[in-house]
C-alpha cells in the first residue's frame, strides 16, 4: 500500500471509531472543535462504500431487504432472536453470514448506494453497515442515537432524508441520508410503527399499533404531524360522508386544496359525533408507484362492547368482536377512502353465527405488507395463522377482494417482493425460517386456483438458544383462531400488541376495564386484574380464557405462556435530558402533600391493595380497585380502570382528592411530576 493510501485508511478508520462512540488517537474529549470534528468523522464513516445493490427498492425498510452482492442475490434479515443481521442466499436459501448488532434489530433497509441501514430497538440506535463479500459479515460504518425504541425506516426517493419511527419514544426522527446528521424530530401519538414517504418526498405516513389513527408528518418547513382517523364506519354513514365530500369538491372546484382541508375536518367531526369501531394492530404499511396515490394500512376493527353493560365475556357477545380490515389512504388528499373503513356485514353477525361459506381463518394480527407491482397485489403477513394473504390493491376495499393465501413459517414478521423472480419472500421470526413462493396471476381466489408450494428454509441454530418454554409461550400468545384461547378467534396479542395494551376499554362482567400493559411488568405486579382477586398468572389466565369462551390450555402450555409473559422484555429506557425536572417531579411524588407514594410504593410503585378512590363506574360491580403498578406508566393510557382520562396530565389535574392531591400544583410542577412518572 502506498503512503497516501495508508494515510487515507488511517483517517477513515479514525472517523469510524469516533462515529461509533470512540475517539481518534490524539484527540481531547473537551477540545472546542470536538463537535465539528465528530460530525466530520461521522460523515466520512457513514459514507463508506458498500458493494451491495438493492433489488426492487421501495424506499421503505422491513425485517428483510433484498440486494445483490458481487453478483450473488441475497436477503439481509433482521433476526431479533440472534440480535444480528443474517445474510441469506436467495437461490440456495443458505445462510452465508451473520452480523452481530449487540441488540435487537427492527427494520433493515438497503440504500441506493448499497449502504445497509438498520435500527437496533433496545439500544436506541440507527446504524449504517457496509457489505464487501456475501459470505462475510457486514461492517458497521457508523451509528447515531435515536429516540427510545427505533423500529421502522423509510427514505425519500433520492435517499436524501431518512426517517425513523420510535415506538416507545413516540417520535418520527429525520436524518441526513448521507451523513446521518439529525435534522428534526416530531412528536407522535402512542406506538408508531411502519412509515412510508410520499412520492414527492414532502410527507411521511406513519401507522400506529393502537389508537385508530395514522399520522401524516410534514417533512418540509413545518415539521408538524396531523392524525387521520381510521375508525370503522357504518356503511350508510360512509355513503353520506362520500356524498358530502363530492358536493364540497364540486362547489370548491377552483380551490381543490381548500376542499380537501374541509373534507378532512368533516371526517374528524364525523368521527367525534359517533363512536364507530376503534381499530388496532396498525403495524404495517405499504405503497408502490405501480398503484399510484394509494397507501395501504392493514388493521383490525374492534367492537369492545357497551361500557354501560356487563356481558359474560370481553366485548359484546352478540357482535363479532374483531374483524380484519385494510384502510386505503389517498396520498394526495391525505385522507382514507371511506369504503375501506366501512364496516362489512360480518361485523353485525353473532360470534357463533359466522358465514360458513368462508371457513378460512381471518387475519387478526397483520404484521407486514408489500405491493407486487406486476399484478397490483397487496401482500399481508398474519401472525397467529402464519399466512400471507394476497388482496387486489386496486379495490376500494381490498379485504373484499382476496386473491389467494400461502402458509408460511411461524411469526411472519416481514414480506418483500422479489420482482426479478416475481415471488414473495417472507421472514418468519418465531421459527426463524425464510420462505419464498411464486405470486402468480391477478385472478381472484376460487376453487380453480392452485396455490404454488411454499419453499421454506430454517436458519442456522442460535448461538444462545431461546428457552423452550419461552419460545412455545410466544407462539401461544400470538395464536389467533385457537379455540382453546378464545371462541371468536382473538389471541392474547389482540388486546396486548407487542405485549403492551390496545388502548381500548372493554365491557366485561365486572364493568368497563382498560387493557393493561404486560411487557416488563407481569413478573412483579401481582395481584392480577383490576379487582385484585387473582394471586397468580396461572389463575388469571384461566379466568381470562373462560370469559373468552376458550376451552383452556394444557398445563404444560399454560406454563409456557406464563414463562413468556414473565420474561417478555420491557421497552428500552429513554435518555433523560432534564434531570432537574425529573428530580423535582420525584420530590413532589414522594411529598406528604401530594400523597402519591402512599399507595404507589415499592419497586413496582404499588402497594398491591384495593382502594376506593371514588372511581366507581355505573356498570361496576365493586367500588374498590387494585392499585396499578406505575412501572412504565408513561407509555400506556388511557388511564384509570375505565380509561376515563386520556393523558397523564389530565389524570393529574382531574383526579384530585380521589387519589392523592395534585390540584394545588402549578403548571410547572404538574409538568415535572408527569416527567418523573414517564421515567418509572
N, C-alpha and C positions, 0 to 999 in steps of 0.2 A: 504494500500500500504506500502511495506517495505521501510526503509530508503534509500537503494541502488536504488530502482526503482524510488523513489521520486527524487533522485539526477540525474538520467539519464533523467527523464522527464524534469527537470528544464534546463539541458544542451541543450536538443533538442529544447525546447521552445525558449531559448535564441538564439540558432543558427538560428531558423526560423525567429525570429524578425530581426536579423542582416541581414539575406539574403534578406529579403523583404524590406529593406530600414531602419530598425530601428537599435538600438544598444542594446546590452545586458547590464543589470544593472551593474553599477560599472565600465564600460569601459570608456576610454577617447578618444575622436574623433581624437586627434593628436598623440596618442601614437605610437612609432616607429613600434610596432608589429601589428598595426591595420590591415594592408593589409593582412598579413598572417592569422590573426585571422578571418577576414571576409571571406577569402577564405575557411578556415576550417569550419566555421559556415555554409557557403553556401553549401559546400559539404555534411555536415551532414544533412542539411534540405532537399536538393534536393534528397537525398537518402532515405527519409522517406518511409516506406512501404505503399502499396496500395492493396486493396482487389480485384481490377479489373483484369480480364484475357482477353486479346484481342481475338476477334473472327475473323478469316480469315486475319491475319496480311499480309499487303502488303508493310510494311516499308515506307509508304508514308501517309501523312495526307490528310484530306479533310474537308469539312464543317460538316461532321459527321463521327463517328467511332463507331464500334460495340464492345461490351465487355460483359462479364458475371460477375456479382457482387452478391456474396452469392447465386449462383445458378440461379439468375434471368438474362435473356438475355435483354440487354438494348442498346440503342443508345445514345451516347453523341453528342449533336447537338450544333454547334456554331451559335447562334442566334444573328445576328448583331443588329437587332432592339431592342431586350431585353438587349443587352450588357451583355450576360450571356451564360453559357453552360447549356443546358437543358438535363435532364436525362429522357429518354422515354422508357417504357416497349415495347419491340419488339412484344410481343404476343398480349397484350391488347391495345397497342398503347396509353396507358395512360401516361400523363406527371407526373413523380414521384417527381422530384426535379428541382430546378433552382439555379445555382451557379453564382451570380453576379461577373463580372470582372471589372466593372468600366470603361469599354471601349469596343470597337467593336472587337469581336473575328474574326480571319481569318480562320485558319485551326485548327483542333484538331487531336491528334494522341495518341494512346494507345501503350505504350512500352511493351516489353515482360514481364517486371517485374510488370506491372499493373499501373505504373505511367501514368497520363494523361497530355500530353503537349499541350499547346495552345498558339497561337500568339494573341497579342492584337494590332490591326493595328494602332489605333490612340493614343496609349500610348507607342509605340516603345518598346515593352516588349515581352519576351518569358517567360511563366510561367509554373510551374510544379504543378499539383494538385494530390491529393490522394483521393481514394474512400474508404469509410468504409461500408456504407449500401446503397442499391439502392434508398431508399426513403429519404436519407439525402443529402444536398448539398456537393459538393466536397470541400476539404480543400486545400487552397493554401499553398504549402510547401516552394516554393522559386520562385524568378523571376530574370531575368537578362536583362539588356538593349540591344537593337539591333539597327541596322541602321533604318532609317525612314521607317515606314510602313511595318512591318514584315507580311508576308502573308502565305506562304506555308512551310510545314515541311516535311522532309524525313530523313531517317536514314540508316546507314549501317546495314547489316543483323544481327549483334550482338548488335545493338544499341550503339556501342562504340562511334560513331560520329553522331551527329545530325546536319543537315544543314537547314538553314532558308533563304528564299528569302525575300528581302525588295524592294517593288515595287517602292516607291518614292526615296528611298536611293540608288537604283541601285547596290545592293550588294548581294553576297551569303556569309553568315556567318556560320562558323563551330564551334560547341561546343562539349565539352566532354559530352558524353551521360549520364554519372553518376552524375558529379558534376556541369554541365553546365558552366564550365570554358571555356572562349573564346580560341579558337585555332588559327583561322586566318579569314581574310576577303578578298574577291576577288571582284574587280570592274566588273560590268556587263553593257551591253547596257540598253537602256530605258525599263522600265516597266516589269521587270521579274515577273513571276507568279508561275506556278507549278514547282515542282522539283521531280525527281526520282534519285535513286542511282543505279549504275551498280551492277550486281550480285557479282563482285569481290570487290566491295567497293572502287574502285580506281577512279571512275569518277562520277560526278553529271551532269545530263542533265536538263537544265532549259528552260522553254518556256517563250516567251515574248508576251505581249498583242499587241505590234506593232513592226514594224521593219523587218519582214520577216526573222527572224533568230531564231535558237536555240543555246544556249550557252552550251559548254561542259567544265566543270571545273575539273582540275586535283586535286584530293583530296590527292595525295601522296606528293612528295617532292617539286614540283614546284609551286603548288597552282596558276596555271595560267588558264585563260579562253580563249577558241577559239570559233569562231562562225561558225555554219553551215548555209548555205543559204537554205531557204525554199521557194524561189521564184518559181513560176509556170513556166513550160517549155512547149513549143510546142512539141507534140508527136514525130515529126521527129527529133527534137533536142535531145529528151530523148533517142531515139533509137541510135543516133550517139554517145551520151555520153556513153551508155552501151557498144557499140561496142568497143570504145577506151579503156574503163575500162577493158573489157575482155582481150584485147590484152596486156595491161600492166600487168595484173595478170599472164598471160601465160608467157610473156617474163621475168618476175621477180619472177618466181615460187620459187626460192631459198631465196627470201627476201620479204615475204608477207607484213611485216610491212612497208617496204620501198615503196612497190607498193601502199598500201592504202594511204600513205602520198602523193604520186604523184597524185593519183586519187582525193584526197581531194583538192589539188592545182588546178587540171584540172577543178574541179567543180567550184571553186571560180573564175577562169579565164573565164570559160564559162559564168558564171552569169554576169561578168562585160562586156563581149562582147555583150550581148543582154539585152534588158530591161526586157523581161519576164513579169510576172504578180506578183506584190508585194502581200504579204499575211498579214493578220491581224487577230485579235481575237484569239491569241495564249494563251488562258487562261488555257487550260487543258493538262495534260499528263497522260499516263497510261502505265504500263508494268506488266508482270507476268512471272514467271518462267515456267508456263504452255505453254507459247508461247515464247520459248527461243530466246534471242537475238534481240527482237523487242521492240521498244518504239513508242507509238502512240501519235501523236500530231494533234488533230482536229484543223482546222483553216479555213480561208476563203480566196479564191483568189479574187483579186480586179483588175478591169480594170478602172483606173482613167481617161482614155481618153488621147488624144494628147494635150500636153500643148500648142502647137502652134495653136490649133484650138479653135473655140468659139462655142460650141454646145448650144442647147437650155436649157439643164439641167446640172447636175453634172456628168461628165463622158461621154463616147462615147455612143451616142443614138443608134447606130447600133450594139452594143455588149451587152451581158449580163454583167451588172456591177459587180455583186458579185456572186460567186458560192462556195458552201461548198467543203471542201477537208479534207483528213486525211493523213498527212505526216507520213510515216513509216521510222523510223531511225534504221539502223543496229547498235546495241550497240557495237559490236566488232570493226567494221570498222569505227565507228563514222561518218557515212555518211548516208544521206537519200536514200531510194530506188527511183531511177529516175521515175519509173512507178507511184509512189504515188504522184509525183509532176507534172505529165503530165496533160496538160490542155485537158479536155474532149471535145467532140463535143458541149456540152451545152454552152461552153464559146464563141462559134462563131455564135450562133443563135441570132436573134434580140430579144429585150426585150418582144415584143408583139407577138413573134412567137415561144414561148417555146413548147416543146414536150408535147402535150396534153394527151399522153398516161400515163403520170405520174403526176397527179394533186396534189400530196401530197406536203405540204409546205416544203421548204428547211430549213436546219439548218444553218442559217446565223449568229447565236450568240452562238456558242458552249461554254459551261462554265465548264463542269466537265466530267471526263471519268473514267471508271473502266473496268477490264477484268474479264470475267467469265471463270475460268479455266476448268470447266467441258465441256462446249460446244465450247471453244475457240472463245468467242464472245466479241466484244468490245461494251460497252455501253457508249453513249454520251448524255449528257443532253443539251437541247437547250432552251435558253431564247427566248421570243417572241412568239414561237409556243407552249411553255410549253409541251415539249415532251421529251421522252427518245428514242433514236434510237439505234437499235442493228445491228452491222455490223460483217461480217466474219473477224476475226482477223488473219486468215491465208492467206487472199487475199493480193496480192501485192499492190492493190489499194482498200482498204476496202469500199470506197464510192460506188464502183460499185457492192457491194455485201451486200445490205441491207437485213436483216432477218425479222425484224418487228419493230413496234414502239408502245409506250404506251403514253397516255395523262396523265399528272400529274398536280400538282398544279402550280400556277404562280410563275415564277422565280426559276426554279430548279437549285440550286447552287451547289449541291453535290449529288454523287451517290456512293454507295458501294455495294458489292456483299455479301449477307448472304449465304455462301457456305453450311452451315448446312441445310438450308431450300431450297436451290437453288432458291433464289429470289433476286430481286433488291430492294434496299432501297434508297429512294430519299428524300432529304430535299429541300423544295421549300420556299425560303425566303419571297417572296412578299406576299403570303397568309398564311405563317407560318404553312404549313402542312407537315406531314410525310406520304409518300406513300410507299406501298410495292406491288410487283407484281411477279408472277412466271415467270422465264426467259424462260422456255420451252425448245424445242429441238434445233437442229442445222440446220434445213431446212431453205432455203431462203424464202423471202416473196412471197406469191402468193394468189390467191383467196380462197384457201382451208384452209389457216392458220387462226385459230380462236384465236384472241388476248385475253388472260385472263383479267378479270376485275381487275382494279387497286383499291386497298383499300386505302383511304385517311382519315387522321385524323387531325383535327385542334388542335393546342396547346392552352394552357390556355391564356386568353387575356393578352395583355401587361399591365404592371403596369402603364406605361405612354404611352397612345395611340398616334400613329402617326396621324398628321393632315390628314383628309380625302383627301384633295386636293393633298397633297404631295404623299400619297400612290397611288392615281389614276395616278398622273403625272409620277411616277416611272414606272408603268405598260405601259403607253403610250410611254414613252421614249424608252422602250425595245420592242415595238410592231413590230416584223418582220412580213412581209406578210400582213400588214394593208394597203389596197389601199387608205385609207384616207390620209396616210402619204407619201407613195411612190408607184408608179405603178409597180416598179421592185422588191418589197419586202424588200427594205432597211428599217432599223429602224434608229432612231436618234442615238442609240448606235452603229450603224455600223460605223459611222465616228467619234463617240465620245465614245470609250470604257471606261467604268468606269467614264464617264463624262469628259474624257480628250480629247486627239486628236489622230488621227490614224497615224500621221507622214507621211501623203500622201498629195501630191499636186494634186488637181483635175482640169481638164479642165472645165471651166464654161463660161456662156455667157459674162462675163466681162474680161476673161483672166484666166491664171493659178492662183489658190488660195489654200493656205495651210489651212488645218483644224485648228481651234483654240480651245484651252482648255476652258472648261466651268466650271468645278468643282471649287468652291471657287472664281470665277471671274465674272460670268454672272450678278450678282446683282449690281456690281459697276463699270462697264466699258462701258456704252453707249457713243457714238452711236455704233450700231452694224454693222457688215460686214466690210471688208477691205475698201470698198468705203465710209464708214461712213455716209451712207444715210438712215439708219434705226434708228429712235429715240427710239423705244420701242421693247421689245422682241416679243410682240404680232404681230407687223407688220413684224418683221424679220422672224418669224416662218411662217407666212402666205406666204411670198415671197418664203421661202425655200420649202414649200410643193408644191407651184405652179411649181417651177423648177424641182421638183421630180415627176411631173405629178400626185400628190396626190389630192384627192378630198377635203381635208381640214377637220378640226375638228370642232365640235360644240363649241360654246363659252365657255360652262362650262368645256369642255375637254381642250380647249386651256388655260383657266385659270389654270387648274390643272397642265398642262405641264409647264407653266411658274413658278408656285409655286415650282415645283420640281427643275427646273433649278436654280432658285434664292436661294434655300435652300440646294442645293447639297453641302455636306461638302468638304472643301479643304483637301488636303493631310496633314499629320502631319508634323510639322516643324522638321528639322534635327538639332541635337545639334551641336553647333559651337565649334570647338576645337582650332581655331586660330583666336582669337578676334582681335589681332593686324593687321592681314592681312585683315580682314573684314573692320576694321576702315580705313586702308589705301585705300582700294577699294572705300569706301564711299567718302573719300576726293577727289579722282580722279573723281568719278561720278559727284560730285557737283561743280567741279572746272570750272573756266571760260575757261581754255584751252581745256578741253575735251568736254564741251558743252552738255553732256548727259542730264542733268536735265533741259535744256532749253525747251525741248518738253516732256520729261518723268518726269512730275512734279505731285505733289499732292499725296494723299494717294494711288491711283491706279497706280501711275507713268505713267500718260498720260494726255495730255492737251485736249484730245477729238477733236483735229483739224486734218484736212487733210493737208499734206505737199508733195511737190515734192522733193524727195531726189535722183532723178536720177535713180530710180529703175524700170522704165517702161520696161516691157517685150514686145516683138514684137507683142504678141497677146492681150495685154491690151488695153482696150478702153480709159482709162483715165491714166494720169501720176501722179496724186496726190492720196495719200493713208492715211487712218486714222492712227494716232499714236497708236500702240497697247499698251495695259497695260503691264507693266513689272512684275506685280504680278505673282509669281510662274513661271517666265520665265525660270529658271534653269532646270525645269523638262520637258520642251517641246522641240520642234525642229522637223524638220529643220526650219531655220529662214528666215525672210522676207516673203512678201506675196506670193512669188512663190517658197519658200523653197530652195533658191539658196545656202544658207550657211548651212552646215551640223551641225556645232557646234558653240557654243557661241564664242569660241576663234577665229574661222575662221571669224565670223562676225566682231569681234572687230578689226581684223587685215586687213580685205579687204574692209570694208565699209567706210574707212576714207574719209572725205570730202563730203560724201553723207548724212551722219547723224552724227554729232559730229566729234571730232578729236581724233583719237587714234593711228595713225601710229607712232607718235613720242614716244610712251610709250615703256619702257624697257620690257623685258620678265617678270620680276618680277612684274612690275606694271600692265601689262595685266593680269597676274595670279591673282593679288589682286583684280582687277576690276571684273574679272569673278567670283571670290569667293564671292564678295559682291552681285553681281547680283543673285547668287544662294540662297541668304538669303531672297530675297524680297517676 
